[in-house]
Amino acid sequence: MENSKSLEMAKLAIDALEDKKAEDIRVIDISEVSVIADYFIIAGGSNRSQIQALCDNVEEKLGRAGTPAKQIEGYDTANWILLDFGDIIVHIFDKENRLLYELERIWRDGKQIELSDMK
């Protein structure tokens, strides 16, 4: 079942990530395979400052849209920041940890969605 609110939230998060030049943004629809969320959004940053800026921008954009983050983890170290907005979960990685954790592979049962289809 397509949840239009979570889709709109996902689009806002993607815009916020693109604004700050996130690398290799991936969207996985996990609504059919998990109850924890509808969408995982995975993005990369090149250094701690950029990763924190990506996080700040996503948090600000979604917050202004009336969806504050329920939880944010990993902000200080900024090698993997997790932003939990309930229906969507945003993961922002540095290169090393993205390769290490391979969330795209772990969640391969979900549907990978092309960014162009999110527009």
Rosetta blueprint (number, residue, H / E / L):
1 M L
2 E L
3 N L
4 S H
5 K H
6 S H
7 L H
8 E H
9 M H
10 A H
11 K H
12 L H
13 A H
14 I H
15 D H
16 A H
17 L H
18 E H
19 D H
20 K L
21 K L
22 A L
23 E E
24 D E
25 I E
26 R E
27 V E
28 I E
29 D E
30 I L
31 S L
32 E L
33 V L
34 S L
35 V L
36 I L
37 A L
38 D L
39 Y E
40 F E
41 I E
42 I E
43 A E
44 G E
45 G L
46 S L
47 N L
48 R H
49 S H
50 Q H
51 I H
52 Q H
53 A H
54 L H
55 C H
56 D H
57 N H
58 V H
59 E H
60 E H
61 K H
62 L H
63 G H
64 R H
65 A L
66 G L
67 T L
68 P L
69 A L
70 K L
71 Q E
72 I E
73 E E
74 G L
75 Y L
76 D L
77 T L
78 A L
79 N L
80 W E
81 I E
82 L E
83 L E
84 D E
85 F L
86 G L
87 D L
88 I E
89 I E
90 V E
91 H E
92 I E
93 F E
94 D L
95 K H
96 E H
97 N H
98 R H
99 L H
100 L H
101 Y H
102 E L
103 L H
104 E H
105 R H
106 I H
107 W L
108 R L
109 D L
110 G L
111 K E
112 Q E
113 I E
114 E L
115 L H
116 S H
117 D H
118 M H
119 K L
